[in-house]
Amino acid sequence: MSATSFSSAPNATRGLGHHAQQTTASDGLGALMSRAERWTMGTRLVLAMVACWLLAISLIWKYVVSATSAVPDLAATGAALLVATPVLSAALASLRHPSLHGLTDQLVAVAMLASWASGDLLTAALLPIVMIVGHVLEERSLLGSHEAIRALERLVDTTTLRLNPDGTTEAVTTTQLAVGDKVELRAGDRVLADGIVLHGQSSLDMASLTGESVPVEIGPGDRVLAGTINLSGVLTAEVTQIGQETALGQIIALMEVAEEAKPPLTRLLERYAGRYMALIMTISAAVWFASGSTSAMLAVLVASCPCAVVLAAPAASIAAIAVAARHGILIKGTAFLEHLADVTSLIIDKTGTLTTGRLALHRTVVQPGITESELLSLAATLGGLSTHPVSRALARAAAPSSSYAFEAVQEQHGLGLRATTTSGEIFLMGRPALLMQEDIDPGITPEHDGPMVCLSRNGRMLGWLLLSDSPRPEAPEAMQGLRELGLSRQTLLTGDRRAVAMRTASELGIENVQAEVLPTEKMACVLAEIEQGQRPLVVGDGINDALALRAGAVGIAMGAEGTDVALSSADLVLMQSDLRRLGTAIRLSRRCRRTIQINVAMGVGWTGILIICAAFNLLGPQGAVMAAVLHNASTLAGLANAGRLLRFDETRLPPAKSV
């Protein structure tokens, strides 16, 4: 039976934390209906068990005590009556709310009524019992999807310490948190909401959410995500997202949506559900007229139930979304999971996506009389006096010198800085124009396509420091992996200068480069790719990538550094900025699609075989009951096949090699 057979109520929409309480009236009704479904399922199982006992009494009395007694017939009638009510009520409900799920209810009800009409009380009781038991087994074995969702919800089913304005702390639950609250996270505490670290240094265990197997070092300004664990140190964080707005809340919501996923064949069957019902009724009537066998007719009705096809996609989709979440990939819908398997080309942003987005020292050009270590030490010292991105990059390049004490530091906008020590030494660091203002000749400008800084001391040129935004360490491996997956057509799309883009592309083996483009031009490039018959995968992280992400066949945002606009425009989000997860997502989507196709083929093929066997009365004297057993066995086999997706594991990636 299908996961919603014997019921017409939709699945409840569950919330998380604060937003779980902010439901609409329809959401509340959905939750009540879900509880009613669970209670009704338990009631039907009890009725089926009682009916089984009555059937056992009927058979024992008939073959052991007395075959002429009225007790066997009374017991069989009681068993049939017990299970008739839920079957008929589900069939009537499916008439009010037509669906492919309802076809099963209607077919079983027709078969049961036909058994009553023919006087076959044993079949009239056994058939609903087998289908109810099969339905319960399927509910329990649907990959444990409901339990998986509850397990995710339990990640934040605890308390945290909220900091009050008067400096005191109080233990609060997830539902009591609000955006803007400040929380204190001690070693071993579970994070209950997404936020930004204000104070403290620690390690964060993010394995349950992003698949990061190694603890992540975090400090002020870094993000913390709901469901992760603070391993050491004390952190003070400000809550930025709660409930379903958190990354964990989105994963839970997507897993619930996956339960309603439908493959193309299921959608086709739903479109022609009425005709399918008429066809099956015609075939069963023809079988009865041709053979005169009521058993064969009933078997055809039961064998034609499309449960295996109905469950083919939801089972695989739930498993795929759960596995993707384990790998740090947030998939916003099952449709995108399906589309990702068909991408044929790659369009990728440069800054912050292919590259780290942070300037770093590329090389130095030193003048005679000074060593490279001395130049770097001076640059790091002066860099620590400024907040400019170039200065910060130089401050990270080496250990600062402790030999100088500065009494005056002056920054000249667009040029650099001038620093004077207590002993009267004057240092200049910045563009060549800064030195030329002081009549200092910077010499021959080195060839470089990135930021360049020259440094002087007391009027003497010391050397050049050349910086660049370097590719991510894993980028070459990731691009090669995508080419091996069939995405050999790769385009680097950036608003940066062409010389910089060409250098990055050459390092990564990307042949096509579109540089110095505006956001609208980025979208035009994506649309042009589609017009050429390609299905582009678009990857980016910034506001200027939002239009392109929306225009592509599938858009993927780099979640760790991505802007809110890019994240909302994308179809998938990489929670950790490892480009190799692009290949992981594609492989998972293709595995999921293959699993759905196998399940659909199994369901359609097995249903056809059962109908043929039933039509020729090859299922024995109790053909309808045998058809029900074999039908449920095929459905459970499809669920087991979908469960194989859970073994997909690429969580442990080797360390990336630097370019």
LOTI-419507 format. One record per residue (C-alpha): residue in three letters; y, x, z. Coordinates in steps of 0.1 Angstrom, whole numbers, padded with zeros to 4 digits, always signed. Each point is the difference from the previous one (the first is absolute). Layout:
<nodes>
ALAYXZ;...
</nodes>
This chain:
<nodes>
MET+0000+0000+0000;SER+0036+0011-0004;ALA+0021+0012+0028;THR+0018-0033+0001;SER-0027-0025-0009;PHE-0004-0031+0022;SER+0037+0003+0006;SER+0032-0006-0019;ALA+0024+0016+0024;PRO+0018+0032-0011;ASN-0003+0032+0019;ALA+0025+0003+0028;THR+0029+0023-0004;ARG+0000+0023+0030;GLY+0030+0019+0012;LEU+0005+0032+0021;GLY+0021+0004+0031;HIS+0034-0015+0000;HIS-0003-0017-0034;ALA-0033-0016+0011;GLN+0021-0024+0020;GLN+0026-0007-0027;THR-0022-0022-0021;THR+0009-0030-0020;ALA-0016-0034+0005;SER-0024+0006-0029;ASP-0010+0033+0015;GLY-0007-0017+0033;LEU-0021-0026-0018;GLY-0019+0027-0018;ALA-0008+0017+0033;LEU-0012-0033+0015;MET-0021-0007-0030;SER-0016+0035+0003;ARG-0009-0007+0036;ALA-0014-0034-0011;GLU-0021+0017-0027;ARG-0015+0024+0025;TRP-0008-0028+0024;THR-0015-0021-0029;MET-0021+0028-0012;GLY-0015+0005+0034;THR-0007-0038+0002;ARG-0017+0000-0034;LEU-0022+0029+0010;VAL-0010-0018+0032;LEU-0008-0031-0021;ALA-0020+0021-0024;MET-0020+0015+0029;VAL-0007-0035+0015;ALA-0010-0012-0034;CYS-0025+0029-0003;TRP-0016-0010+0033;LEU-0003-0036-0012;LEU-0016+0012-0032;ALA-0024+0022+0019;ILE-0010-0030+0022;SER-0005-0021-0031;LEU-0023+0025-0017;ILE-0020+0008+0032;TRP-0004-0037+0008;LYS-0011-0008-0036;TYR-0025+0028-0004;VAL-0012+0004+0036;VAL+0004-0033+0019;SER-0001-0029-0025;ALA+0009-0003-0037;THR+0002-0038+0002;SER+0025-0001+0028;ALA+0037-0009-0006;VAL+0012+0029+0021;PRO+0000+0026-0028;ASP+0021-0023-0022;LEU+0024-0008+0028;ALA+0004+0037+0009;ALA+0006+0009-0036;THR+0025-0028-0004;GLY+0019+0011+0031;ALA+0001+0036-0013;ALA+0013-0011-0034;LEU+0027-0022+0017;LEU+0012+0028+0022;VAL+0008+0023-0029;ALA+0011-0027-0024;THR+0034-0006+0017;PRO+0014+0035-0004;VAL-0012+0003-0036;LEU+0015-0033-0011;SER+0033+0006+0018;ALA+0004+0033-0017;ALA-0008-0015-0034;LEU+0026-0028+0006;ALA+0026+0026+0011;SER-0007+0021-0032;LEU+0008-0031-0021;ARG+0034-0003+0017;HIS+0006+0037-0004;PRO-0018+0011-0032;SER-0011+0037-0002;LEU-0028+0021-0011;HIS-0012+0002+0036;GLY-0002-0038+0001;LEU-0025+0000-0029;THR-0027+0013+0023;ASP+0007-0027+0026;GLN-0001-0027-0027;LEU-0033+0013-0016;VAL-0017+0003+0034;ALA+0011-0035+0009;VAL-0013-0014-0033;ALA-0033+0018+0005;MET-0003-0014+0036;LEU+0008-0036-0011;ALA-0026+0003-0028;SER-0026+0012+0026;TRP+0008-0031+0021;ALA-0003-0023-0030;SER-0034+0014-0009;GLY-0012-0002+0036;ASP-0004+0038+0003;LEU+0012+0002+0036;LEU-0013+0036+0004;THR+0022+0013-0028;ALA+0029-0022+0011;ALA-0001+0018+0033;LEU-0011+0035-0010;LEU+0025+0004-0028;PRO+0032-0004+0021;ILE-0016+0021+0028;VAL-0006+0029-0023;MET+0035-0002-0015;ILE+0017-0002+0034;VAL-0020+0029+0014;GLY+0008+0020-0032;HIS+0037-0008+0003;VAL+0000+0012+0036;LEU-0017+0033-0010;GLU+0026+0005-0028;GLU+0028-0007+0025;ARG-0014+0026+0023;SER-0007+0026-0028;LEU+0032-0002-0020;LEU+0004+0037+0007;GLY+0011-0010+0035;SER+0034-0006-0016;HIS+0013-0022+0029;GLU-0012+0025+0025;ALA+0016+0028-0020;ILE+0033-0019+0002;ARG-0004-0006+0037;ALA-0008+0036+0005;LEU+0034+0010-0017;GLU+0018-0026+0021;ARG-0016+0015+0032;LEU+0017+0033-0008;VAL+0032-0015+0014;ASP-0016-0023+0026;THR+0013+0020+0029;THR+0033+0007+0018;THR+0028+0026-0003;LEU+0029+0011+0021;ARG+0033-0014-0010;LEU+0032+0018+0011;ASN+0025-0024+0016;PRO+0038+0007-0002;ASP+0001+0009+0037;GLY-0025+0028-0006;THR-0031-0018+0014;THR-0032-0006-0019;GLU-0022-0031-0002;ALA-0034-0006-0016;VAL+0002-0024-0029;THR-0023-0013-0027;THR+0004+0000-0037;THR+0014-0035-0001;GLN+0028+0009+0025;LEU+0014+0029-0022;ALA+0030-0005-0022;VAL+0017+0021-0026;GLY+0024+0025+0017;ASP-0021+0002+0032;LYS-0006+0035+0014;VAL-0035+0009+0011;GLU-0015+0029+0019;LEU-0032+0014-0014;ARG-0021+0022+0024;ALA-0030+0020-0009;GLY-0029-0023-0009;ASP+0023-0030-0006;ARG-0006-0022-0031;VAL+0031-0007-0021;LEU+0005-0038-0003;ALA+0028-0001-0026;ASP+0015+0021-0027;GLY+0029+0021+0011;ILE+0021+0032-0001;VAL-0003+0028+0026;LEU+0032+0005+0019;HIS-0011+0027+0025;GLY-0031+0021+0006;GLN-0026+0021-0019;SER-0037-0010-0003;SER-0031-0003-0021;LEU-0009-0034-0015;ASP-0036-0011-0009;MET+0005-0020-0032;ALA-0036-0002-0011;SER-0004-0037+0007;LEU+0029-0008-0023;THR+0007+0027-0026;GLY-0033+0018-0002;GLU+0017+0032+0012;SER-0029+0019+0017;VAL+0022+0026+0016;PRO+0026-0010+0026;VAL+0035-0001-0013;GLU+0028+0019+0018;ILE+0031-0022+0005;GLY+0034+0003+0015;PRO+0034-0016+0000;GLY+0007-0019-0033;ASP-0037-0004-0009;ARG-0017-0033-0004;VAL-0028-0014+0022;LEU-0022-0028-0012;ALA-0017-0029+0019;GLY-0036+0007+0007;THR+0003+0038+0004;ILE-0005+0019+0032;ASN+0023+0025+0017;LEU-0022+0030+0009;SER+0024+0022+0020;GLY+0035+0001+0014;VAL+0023-0028+0007;LEU+0019-0018-0028;THR+0030-0024+0001;ALA+0000-0021-0032;GLU+0021-0029-0013;VAL-0019-0030-0014;THR+0009-0006-0037;GLN-0027-0024-0011;ILE-0022-0025+0019;GLY-0028-0024-0007;GLN-0009-0005-0037;GLU+0028+0023-0011;THR-0018+0031+0013;ALA-0024+0019-0022;LEU-0029-0012+0021;GLY+0012-0036-0003;GLN+0002+0003-0037;ILE-0036+0014-0002;ILE-0013-0029+0021;ALA+0018-0026-0022;LEU-0014+0016-0031;MET-0035-0001+0013;GLU+0004-0037+0006;VAL+0014-0006-0035;ALA-0030+0019-0014;GLU-0023-0027+0013;GLU+0014-0023-0026;ALA-0004+0025-0029;LYS-0015-0014-0032;PRO-0014+0020-0029;PRO+0008-0013-0036;LEU-0034-0017-0003;THR+0006-0020+0032;ARG+0034-0011-0012;LEU-0016-0011-0033;LEU-0027-0020+0019;GLU+0027-0017+0021;ARG+0019-0010-0031;TYR-0032-0017-0013;ALA-0015-0010+0033;GLY-0001-0037-0010;ARG-0018+0008-0032;TYR-0024+0023+0018;MET-0009-0028+0024;ALA-0006-0024-0029;LEU-0021+0026-0018;ILE-0022+0006+0030;MET-0004-0038+0006;THR-0010-0004-0037;ILE-0026+0028+0002;SER-0015-0013+0032;ALA-0002-0035-0014;ALA-0016+0014-0032;VAL-0025+0019+0021;TRP-0009-0032+0019;PHE-0005-0021-0031;ALA-0020+0027-0018;SER-0023+0010+0029;GLY+0002-0030+0024;SER+0002+0025+0028;THR+0025-0007+0027;SER-0006+0034+0015;ALA+0010+0018-0032;MET+0031-0021-0003;LEU+0011+0008+0036;ALA-0008+0037-0005;VAL+0024+0000-0031;LEU+0028-0015+0021;VAL-0004+0026+0028;ALA-0006+0030-0023;SER+0033-0007-0018;CYS+0022+0006+0031;PRO+0025+0027-0010;CYS+0002+0016+0034;ALA-0008+0036-0010;VAL+0028-0001-0027;VAL+0025-0014+0025;LEU-0007+0028+0025;ALA-0001+0028-0025;ALA+0037+0010+0001;PRO+0010-0008+0036;ALA-0028+0021+0015;ALA+0008+0030-0022;SER+0038-0003+0004;ILE-0001-0002+0038;ALA-0021+0031+0001;ALA+0022+0019-0025;ILE+0033-0009+0019;ALA-0017+0011+0033;VAL-0011+0033-0015;ALA+0034+0005-0016;ALA+0017-0005+0033;ARG-0024+0026+0015;HIS+0012+0024-0026;GLY+0037-0006+0007;ILE+0005-0023-0031;LEU+0017-0033+0004;ILE-0009-0024-0028;LYS+0023-0030-0001;GLY-0024-0024-0018;THR-0034-0002-0016;ALA+0016-0005-0035;PHE+0015+0035+0003;LEU-0034+0014+0010;GLU-0014-0015-0032;HIS+0029+0013-0022;LEU-0003+0035+0014;ALA-0034+0004-0015;ASP+0015-0005-0035;VAL+0030+0025+0001;THR+0001+0024-0030;SER+0030+0021+0006;LEU+0022+0015+0028;ILE+0038-0001+0004;ILE+0010+0019+0031;ASP+0033+0009+0017;LYS+0008+0036+0009;THR+0022+0003+0031;GLY-0018-0011+0031;THR-0031-0011-0019;LEU-0013+0030-0020;THR+0021+0023+0021;THR+0006+0002+0037;GLY+0035-0012-0003;ARG+0012+0029+0022;LEU+0017+0031-0012;ALA-0018+0033+0008;LEU+0007+0036-0007;HIS-0013+0010-0035;ARG+0009+0037-0002;THR+0027+0025+0010;VAL+0021+0026-0019;VAL+0012+0026+0024;GLN+0026+0027-0005;PRO-0006+0037+0006;GLY+0003+0010+0037;ILE-0015-0032+0015;THR-0035-0011+0004;GLU-0014-0035-0009;SER-0009-0006+0037;GLU+0036+0008+0010;LEU+0014-0023-0026;LEU-0023-0029+0010;SER+0008+0005+0037;LEU+0037-0001-0006;ALA-0004-0031-0023;ALA-0021-0018+0027;THR+0026+0008+0026;LEU+0029-0013-0021;GLY-0021-0030-0011;GLY-0004-0011+0035;LEU+0038-0004+0003;SER+0000-0029-0026;THR-0017-0033-0006;HIS+0002+0003-0038;PRO-0035-0004-0017;VAL+0003+0035-0015;SER+0009+0015+0034;ARG-0029-0018+0017;ALA-0024+0014-0027;LEU+0013+0035+0006;ALA-0003-0005+0038;ARG-0037-0007-0005;ALA-0006+0030-0022;ALA-0001+0026+0027;ALA+0007+0007+0037;PRO+0037+0002+0008;SER+0015+0032+0012;SER+0012+0001+0036;SER+0024+0029-0006;TYR+0030-0021-0009;ALA+0022-0022+0021;PHE+0024-0022-0020;GLU+0033-0011+0012;ALA+0012-0019-0031;VAL-0019-0019-0027;GLN+0018-0017-0028;GLU-0017-0021-0027;GLN+0017-0004-0033;HIS-0012-0032-0017;GLY-0019+0007-0032;LEU+0002+0038+0004;GLY-0018+0012+0032;LEU+0010+0013+0034;ARG+0020+0029+0015;ALA-0010+0013+0034;THR+0017+0026+0022;THR-0018+0019+0027;THR+0015+0009+0034;SER+0001+0036-0012;GLY+0022-0010-0031;GLU-0027+0001-0027;ILE+0005-0026-0027;PHE-0030-0016-0018;LEU+0002-0022-0031;MET-0030-0021-0012;GLY+0002-0024-0029;ARG+0009-0003-0036;PRO+0014+0030-0020;ALA+0034-0017+0000;LEU+0002+0003+0038;LEU-0004+0038-0003;MET+0024+0002-0029;GLN+0027-0017+0021;GLU-0002+0031+0022;ASP+0001+0024-0030;ILE-0037+0008+0005;ASP-0020+0006-0033;PRO-0033-0018+0003;GLY-0014+0019-0030;ILE-0023-0013-0027;THR-0012-0035+0007;PRO-0038-0002+0000;GLU-0018-0024-0023;HIS-0011-0030+0020;ASP-0001-0037-0005;GLY+0005-0010+0036;PRO+0025+0005+0029;MET+0012+0036+0004;VAL+0018+0016+0030;CYS+0017+0034+0002;LEU+0007+0017+0033;SER+0026+0027+0009;ARG+0010+0019+0032;ASN+0034+0015+0004;GLY+0008-0003-0037;ARG-0033+0015-0012;MET-0025-0020-0021;LEU-0034+0001+0017;GLY-0022-0021-0023;TRP-0010-0033-0016;LEU-0023-0026+0015;LEU-0015-0024-0026;LEU-0014-0033+0012;SER-0021-0028-0016;ASP-0019-0032+0007;SER-0036+0011-0004;PRO-0030-0022-0010;ARG-0022-0013+0027;PRO-0029+0023+0007;GLU-0026-0026-0012;ALA+0020-0011-0031;PRO-0019+0023-0026;GLU-0034-0012+0013;ALA+0012-0036+0000;MET+0013+0000-0035;GLN-0032+0017-0013;GLY-0021-0026+0018;LEU+0019-0028-0016;ARG-0005+0016-0034;GLU-0037+0000+0007;LEU+0002-0037+0008;GLY+0014-0007-0035;LEU+0037+0002+0007;SER+0006+0029-0023;ARG+0033-0015-0012;GLN+0024+0011+0028;THR+0038-0003+0001;LEU+0024+0016+0025;LEU+0029-0024+0003;THR+0030+0013+0020;GLY+0037-0002+0003;ASP+0001+0037+0007;ARG+0011+0027-0025;ARG-0023+0006-0029;ALA-0004+0037+0007;VAL-0012-0008+0036;ALA-0023-0028-0013;MET-0015+0023-0027;ARG-0008+0027+0025;THR-0018-0025+0024;ALA-0019-0016-0029;SER-0012+0034-0014;GLU-0013+0009+0035;LEU-0020-0032+0001;GLY-0012-0003-0036;ILE+0021-0030-0008;GLU+0010+0000-0037;ASN+0024-0029-0003;VAL+0034+0002+0019;GLN+0028-0026+0002;ALA+0028+0016+0019;GLU+0036-0010+0010;VAL-0008-0037-0002;LEU+0016-0028+0019;PRO-0020-0027+0019;THR+0004-0025-0028;GLU-0011+0027-0025;LYS-0031+0007+0022;MET-0010-0037-0004;ALA+0006+0002-0037;CYS-0023+0030-0003;VAL-0027-0019+0018;LEU+0004-0030-0022;ALA-0001+0022-0031;GLU-0033+0014+0013;ILE-0014-0035+0003;GLU+0012-0009-0036;GLN-0021+0029-0012;GLY-0031-0017+0014;GLN-0003+0020+0032;ARG-0005-0013+0035;PRO+0021+0024+0020;LEU-0004+0009+0037;VAL+0035+0006+0013;VAL+0004+0022+0031;GLY+0033+0005+0019;ASP+0018-0001+0033;GLY+0037-0006-0004;ILE+0024-0028-0006;ASN+0004+0011-0035;ASP-0037-0004-0006;ALA-0001-0037+0011;LEU+0005-0015-0034;ALA-0026+0023-0016;LEU-0025-0008+0027;ARG+0004-0037-0006;ALA-0003+0004-0038;GLY-0032+0020-0001;ALA-0035-0014-0002;VAL-0004+0013+0035;GLY+0027+0016+0022;ILE-0009+0023+0029;ALA+0026+0012+0026;MET-0002+0030+0021;GLY+0001-0017+0034;ALA+0008+0029+0023;GLU+0034+0008-0015;GLY+0005-0030-0022;THR+0030-0022+0003;ASP-0004-0037+0010;VAL+0010-0011-0035;ALA-0026+0021-0016;LEU-0027-0011+0024;SER+0008-0037-0005;SER+0000+0005-0038;ALA-0034+0018-0001;ASP-0034-0016-0003;LEU-0017+0027+0020;VAL+0013+0023+0027;LEU-0013+0034+0010;MET+0004+0002+0037;GLN-0004+0038+0000;SER+0018+0020-0027;ASP-0031+0016-0016;LEU+0000-0005-0038;ARG-0038+0004-0001;ARG-0002-0035+0015;LEU+0011-0012-0035;GLY-0034+0010-0013;THR-0017-0015+0031;ALA+0017-0034-0006;ILE-0011+0000-0037;ARG-0036+0009+0008;LEU-0002-0026+0027;SER+0015-0027-0023;ARG-0025+0008-0027;ARG-0029+0000+0024;CYS+0012-0034+0013;ARG+0002-0014-0035;ARG-0034+0013-0008;THR-0014-0016+0032;ILE+0016-0034-0009;GLN-0014+0002-0035;ILE-0035+0007+0013;ASN+0003-0028+0026;VAL+0011-0025-0027;ALA-0027+0011-0023;MET-0026-0003+0027;GLY+0013-0034+0010;VAL+0002-0015-0035;GLY-0034+0016-0010;TRP-0018-0011+0031;THR+0014-0035-0002;GLY-0011-0003-0036;ILE-0035+0012+0008;LEU-0003-0024+0029;ILE+0012-0029-0021;ILE-0026+0008-0027;CYS-0028+0004+0026;ALA+0010-0033+0016;ALA+0002-0018-0033;PHE-0036+0009-0008;ASN-0011-0008+0035;LEU-0010+0036+0007;LEU+0012+0000+0036;GLY-0028-0019+0016;PRO-0003-0035+0015;GLN+0030+0006+0022;GLY+0021+0014-0028;ALA+0034-0010+0014;VAL-0007+0018+0033;MET-0013+0031-0018;ALA+0031-0001-0023;ALA+0022-0002+0031;VAL-0018+0030+0016;LEU+0002+0021-0032;HIS+0036-0010-0006;ASN+0011+0012+0035;ALA-0020+0032-0005;SER+0019+0008-0031;THR+0033-0007+0017;LEU-0008+0023+0029;ALA-0011+0027-0025;GLY+0035-0002-0016;LEU+0016+0004+0034;ALA-0023+0030+0008;ASN+0011+0016-0033;ALA+0036-0005+0008;GLY-0006+0016+0034;ARG-0009+0032-0018;LEU+0037+0005-0007;LEU+0005+0007+0037;ARG-0018+0033-0005;PHE+0028+0012-0023;ASP+0015+0029+0019;GLU+0025+0026-0012;THR+0019+0002+0033;ARG-0006+0037+0005;LEU+0019+0018-0027;PRO+0000+0038+0000;PRO+0033+0018+0007;ALA+0022+0000-0031;LYS+0007+0034-0016;SER+0036+0009-0005;VAL+0013+0002-0036;
</nodes>
